[in-house]
Amino acid sequence: MKTRVFGRLGWPVTEIGFGAWAIGGSWGPQDEAVSKAALHKALDLGVNFIDTAAGYGGGRSERLIGEVLKERGLKGGGNGQVRVATKIPPKEPGEWPPVASERCEDRYPESYLRDQLEERLRNLKTEAIDLLQLHTWTRAWNRDPVALGTLRRLQQEGKIIGIGLSTPEQDQNAYNELVRAGLLDAVQVIYNIFEQDPAEELLPLAAEHRVGIIVRVAYDEGSLTGRFTKDMTFPAGDFRRNYFSGDRLERTVAKVERIKETVARVGGGKETDLAAVAARFVLRHPAVSTVITGIRSVRQAELNCAYGNLPLLSDELFGALKAHAWRRMMWHSGFP
Ligand SMILES: NC(=O)c1ccc[n+]([C@@H]2O[C@H](COP(=O)([O-])OP(=O)(O)OC[C@H]3O[C@@H](n4cnc5c(N)ncnc54)[C@H](OP(=O)(O)O)[C@@H]3O)[C@@H](O)[C@H]2O)c1
């Protein structure tokens, strides 16, 4: 599979990475044997970048990754072959994403970060984390980002190789100031056919400052694969029951239908899989290092890895898809 350089850390990372949220939890029933088989298949097909988090099934995703890498004779971090990025959430109680009135030192105090890091190392069965990301943040903390100072100390102690932040859902350009200041090795961002803001600000800036860009939610939690219908239902325990509740699913499917029309018209009948288009829409930007497609089965590992071998999206189709940006803002709160 094609690789790109991961910012100033210099790692060659595969264009398609493994998004490991669903194998942890919150996506309905998920069999651990299926999750492990999916991980093995993706690694067999060349994937060398995995994204997980403490919060994915209370560490279950991390533990499965640690087990699978061990089965392959690798440590779950710092092994130099498969890079694993994980995340620490802000300390509770507090808002998600954090709000400007909260203090960085209260949500990410040093003793908490140290304890959390030790747990990540245990789950991943390793002595060093390739990329430690703070799971969320508010741009109000950019003036005095004390938690990044703590991560820098942990890096000097050899427990972390790279330092990253994952964007809050409503603010994809929250870290531009930190990128300019040289404080980050990587940013994890939402960038897809609907959410196109990062292309104008964050992505060019990241290229200039050699910051790795990890793109998440390329499929808009599944809608941009083109497999959704307005009458479908999500199983119990799948967060998308809420995420696409009320009229959201119907509105989203209507938007996706218009995208399909554009793809059929401009793609000249050659582009028949919308997921392949959605992944390559993201990869069309040279500042993107890897797109961590959500993978929960062997079939999805095969499909997504195959997209990493396809040619870039044509200029015409990429240009036409720009018209489908959708300013939907934040859907993670206010559920009925
Ligand atoms: N705040 C954060 O930092 C944050 C938030 C969200 C995600 N993430 C990370 O980003 C990763 C990716 O995001 P995501 O998993 O939420 O969403 P996503 O990649 O937009 O969508 C993933 C879902 O799309 C479906 N899918 C995947 N490949 C497909 C294919 N080739 N054809 C058809 N359907 C396919 C699967 O759902 P079904 O199996 O149900 O069909 C899969 O679970 C996560 O796994 C996680 O690592 C981070």
The ligand as a Gaussian input file, in Angstrom:
#p B3LYP/6-31G(d) Opt

LIG

0 1
 N      -12.664000      12.406000      18.775000
 C      -11.893000      11.576000      18.149000
 O      -10.712000      11.672000      18.285000
 C      -12.492000      10.525000      17.236000
 C      -13.861000      10.527000      16.956000
 C      -14.351000       9.610000      16.025000
 C      -13.499000       8.710000      15.422000
 N      -12.162000       8.699000      15.734000
 C      -11.235000       7.736000      15.105000
 O      -11.447000       7.752000      13.694000
 C      -11.749000       6.418000      13.237000
 C      -12.669000       6.492000      12.033000
 O      -13.886000       7.094000      12.366000
 P      -15.225000       6.258000      12.600000
 O      -14.871000       4.826000      12.722000
 O      -15.941000       6.900000      13.724000
 O      -16.074000       6.559000      11.301000
 P      -15.903000       6.324000       9.731000
 O      -14.550000       5.874000       9.382000
 O      -16.454000       7.555000       9.098000
 O      -16.980000       5.154000       9.490000
 C      -16.708000       3.854000       9.898000
 C      -17.873000       2.940000       9.593000
 O      -18.185000       2.945000       8.221000
 C      -18.525000       1.634000       7.788000
 N      -17.503000       1.235000       6.799000
 C      -16.155000       1.276000       6.919000
 N      -15.554000       0.913000       5.771000
 C      -16.534000       0.652000       4.899000
 C      -16.543000       0.263000       3.544000
 N      -15.422000       0.105000       2.852000
 N      -17.734000       0.086000       2.943000
 C      -18.884000       0.268000       3.624000
 N      -18.956000       0.643000       4.911000
 C      -17.779000       0.833000       5.546000
 C      -18.516000       0.765000       9.014000
 O      -19.766000       0.815000       9.674000
 P      -20.745000      -0.466000       9.729000
 O      -19.904000      -1.645000      10.012000
 O      -21.736000      -0.189000      10.776000
 O      -21.334000      -0.514000       8.339000
 C      -17.516000       1.484000       9.882000
 O      -17.615000       1.148000      11.231000
 C      -12.334000       5.740000      14.486000
 O      -12.340000       4.336000      14.376000
 C      -11.418000       6.294000      15.547000
 O      -10.184000       5.615000      15.518000
 C      -11.661000       9.608000      16.619000

